[in-house]
Structures are given as C-alpha cells and as structure tokens.
Amino acid sequence: MKWDSFIQKLGWLPPRLLAFAEKRLKTLPAVSQQIEKEYDEMMVALESSVKPYKGRFPSFTQIPDIGRDRIEILHEMEAMRTHEEAHWKDGFVSGAVYHGDEEHIDFLNQVYALNSQSNPLHADVWPSATKFEAEIVAMTADMLGGSDQEIHGTVSSGGTESILLAMKAYRDRAREQKGITKPEMILPITAHAAFDKASQYFNIKPVHIPFDANYRADVEAAKRAITSNTIVIVGSAPSFPHGAIDPIEELSELARQYGIGFHTDACLGGFVLPWAGGLGYAVPPFDFRLPGVTSISADTHKYGYAAKGTSVILYRGRELLHYQYYTTSEWPGGLYFSPTFAGSRPGALSAACWAALTSIGAQGYTTATKKILETAEVIKNGIRQIPELHLLGDPLFVIPFASDSLDIYKVLEEMTRRKWSLNGLHKPSCVHLCVTLRHTQPGIAERFLQDLRAAVAHVKAHPEEKGTMAPIYGMAATIPLRGMVSEMLKRYLDLIFKT
Ligand SMILES: Cc1ncc(COP(=O)(O)O)c(C=O)c1O
C-alpha cells in the first residue's frame, strides 16, 4: 500500500483514536523517517518561491563590521520593491493591499516620515500620537453605530491583536465577576483563526458551531452550545473564508438574553459595510446599533486604507476595556501601564492611520466602496457564467468559488501560473478573491475572468496533469493526520526564517 493512501485510510478512525494513532506512528523510526523525507521534499519544492533573492543580493548572518553604504542599501530595496510591486499594484493579488494608489501611498509615506520616532507609550513626549489614536477610536466608533452610545476602545497592531485583546478581556472579566475558571467561547467554524489563537494563548475552550447553506453561522447550534462557562459568542461581518455575514442580530440577541458577551469580527467589513449600507446595499445590522453587541474589531489597515499595522478594538462601556488594559504599580521600573500587548508602539502608524481616515473622508470611503462592490458584481456574474464553477453563498466582496467537476486546487494553480495570488481554502475546498481597490482599475476584472476561464479550460483539457501545489493543497485539506499538517506548517515557518 502506498504511504499516502495508507494515511488517507486512517481517516475512518474516530478523532481521539486518530490522534493516538498519529502519536504512536511517529514513534516508529520507519514512519518518522518517511515523514521527514516528505517534509524535506516539500520544502525543497517551495524554497525557490519563498527565497527568490538568494544569490541576487548581499545577505547577512552577522552584523557587518563596517556599516554599508546607505545609497547601496536603498538601491537594493528599490530593486526588491520593483520586483514585488507590479504583482499587487496591477491587481493580481487577493486582499493584501486594499488601496495602493501611488498618491495615497506617497502621502502615507510622508506622514510616516514626519512621525517615525513617535511612540504612544511616551504620551508626554508625543501627545500628537495619543491625539491621533483617541480620534481614530472615536471616528471608528461613530462609524460603527456608536455615536450616541458609550463606546470606547484602543488602536492595536492588526486584526489578530484586536481579537486576542477582546478574548482576553472577556476571559478575565468572567473569571473575576463570575468565577469562571474553565471559559468557553462559541465560534462559527468560519471565524478567523485569530480566535483559535486566542483560545490557545488564553486557555479558552473553543466551541465550534457549523454554518448553514449560505455559509452563515447556525444560530440554533449556538444556542445549544451555551453553557454556564460560556464567556462570549462570536460572529463575523463578513467571514474571511466565504465573505458571509453571520446572523449577528440573532446571535447577539441570544448572547444578550443569556448575559454573555458578543463580539462582531468586522476586521474585514468594518470599513466597507457602513458605506455599503449608505449606498443601498442590503447590509444586515452588525454593529453597536444592536444592543447585544459588546465588542467589535475593525481593521484600519484593510479597507480603512491605512498603512499595515493598525486596527481598532471597541467595547460597549469601559468595563471590558479595563480588563484589556495592563497596569502594574510594583515594578522597580516605575508605574507602568499599556493599553495593548505591546509596550512601545509605532506612533507613525497611528499618525498614518489618522491621516488616511481624515484625508479620505466619508465621501472617499463611499466612492471606494461603490467601486469595489460594482467590480465584485462583475466578477460574480462572470463566475456564474462558467459552467464548471459555482459561487459559495451570496457574498458581497469576498468571492469564494468551487467546482463539482474539477479539482479547484488545480484551477488555483493554473491561476497562479497566470500570476494571480488567490486564497486556497478548505472545508469545503474552494478558492476566493477578496476584491480591493486594486481590482477596480480598468480591465482588471475582465482579465481575472479571462484568466479564470482559461485556467478552467486548461484543467479540463489536461486531467493527467497533477500540478505542484495542487496535491499539497489537496493533501492538506483531506489528510486525516492533522498533526502532520501542523508540523508541515511549522517547517514552512522555519523555511521563511532560513537565511
Ligand atoms: C474576518 C477577519 N478577521 C480577522 C483577521 C485578522 O487580521 P490580521 O491579519 O490583520 O491580523 C482577518 C484577516 O484577514 C479577517 O479577514
């Protein structure tokens, strides 16, 4: 029996037995050698794409004795930027760069340069940074239905940090106020991985609930999952994988009835949905207008069009926020307090974020949202006309598609050959394009559809081709030994940090 078919055959084992079998299997020298061999082969296949600059630019494993020429360094960086920029600038990438217009970038870079030394940790030295952050929070709260309510929050370094902070705050509040020592959070399985990360970091048991036919969280399942240890229910607006907006109204009301917190993850949609609603799109309520919503994460570094490295975490009232803060009065280093996980923070990024919000303005965001949603419509209609493909659910601007007749990962690989960087997803196997302003440039949506039709035609005409990445995606999606997949991802991270 071939190795991979043997592993696939283990799939019928119940999860606990499977985990046990996996542990035991790895202790067998022949098996662990075979696994190592497979990891090494995979990493060799990936290395050239992860390390394209090897041999082309000077590289360092020690700080050079004598400092290098600044001009030379700038030249090298410019060469790398040129190599990388065309890819995202010309709209080949899903998500990642959400604005990317030259003038906007130049402006943010100027703002960064003016503030590059700023650190909000030293509020006395850089009161400008704290002014920018307080106003970023206020503007975001106002946009998310908080104008006439007590909504407070902080700026963080990104969506993941906002989510981690909120989950920690819920955990600490529940421990102190309700004596909950075995906290649980109810998560749609489509909630971002950052929630699972929070569960690992903070020892909160994740209780997953499934999605319905439209890829939206199942409310009845959420109700059934509530226990006396539940500290928070989570919903996405929209979710990363399928761009579906969970039934936030029902879920948050459920949480309110049970006296549980409710977090809306609007990292992706926080700066799109409010404007989409204003444009007349059918946007279900998801923000602080719903009384059960007790916290929201919204990413300024996505559709807020700020530079990478900022997000906003908001709470109803100050109670949860105070569970987020860190303070110590006993440290010999003096009184110390910080609002988020980091100590020192890049004030320049908050300045750039404030500059993005105030220079774009409500009108600018509305125009940008209109362009994105209209482009998404063109792309969705185009996909609907490809008989081998179908859309998953009824997405707004994150467009997931799958196939019943073709290996969607082979289609993904063919798209990659045509320069596209799309997201490969699993459970179910599908691919998505997260539409940004880059895709609203003339001709990009048409080029995407043309390439997609060609990719589908190619896969259909060449069933014998196995591809390079497609089998890896396929294996990662279906292999029953999930520990092996985790190990493979760790090897990939090792590869990234290899000089
Ligand atoms: C819905 C959602 N939540 C959270 C995150 C995490 O954001 P970040 O990558 O900024 O940490 C993402 C990222 O794409 C997201 O789509």
The ligand as an SDF file (V2000), in Angstrom:
LIG
                    3D

 16 16  0  0  0  0  0  0  0  0999 V2000
  -12.5510   38.4560    9.2840 C   0  0  0  0  0  0  0  0  0  0  0  0
  -11.1170   38.6280    9.6970 C   0  0  0  0  0  0  0  0  0  0  0  0
  -10.8070   38.7050   10.9940 N   0  0  0  0  0  0  0  0  0  0  0  0
   -9.5440   38.8540   11.4200 C   0  0  0  0  0  0  0  0  0  0  0  0
   -8.4930   38.9350   10.5410 C   0  0  0  0  0  0  0  0  0  0  0  0
   -7.0870   39.0420   11.0590 C   0  0  0  0  0  0  0  0  0  0  0  0
   -6.4930   40.2530   10.6680 O   0  0  0  0  0  0  0  0  0  0  0  0
   -4.9260   40.4770   10.6610 P   0  0  0  0  0  0  0  0  0  0  0  0
   -4.3690   39.6700    9.5340 O   0  0  0  0  0  0  0  0  0  0  0  0
   -4.8200   41.9600   10.4760 O   0  0  0  0  0  0  0  0  0  0  0  0
   -4.3730   40.0530   11.9530 O   0  0  0  0  0  0  0  0  0  0  0  0
   -8.7750   38.8540    9.1670 C   0  0  0  0  0  0  0  0  0  0  0  0
   -7.6980   38.9020    8.1850 C   0  0  0  0  0  0  0  0  0  0  0  0
   -7.8760   38.7490    7.0090 O   0  0  0  0  0  0  0  0  0  0  0  0
  -10.1160   38.7060    8.7390 C   0  0  0  0  0  0  0  0  0  0  0  0
  -10.4350   38.6010    7.4450 O   0  0  0  0  0  0  0  0  0  0  0  0
  1  2  1  0
  2  3  1  0
  2 15  2  0
  3  4  2  0
  4  5  1  0
  5  6  1  0
  5 12  2  0
  6  7  1  0
  7  8  1  0
  8  9  2  0
  8 10  1  0
  8 11  1  0
 12 13  1  0
 12 15  1  0
 13 14  2  0
 15 16  1  0
M  END
$$$$
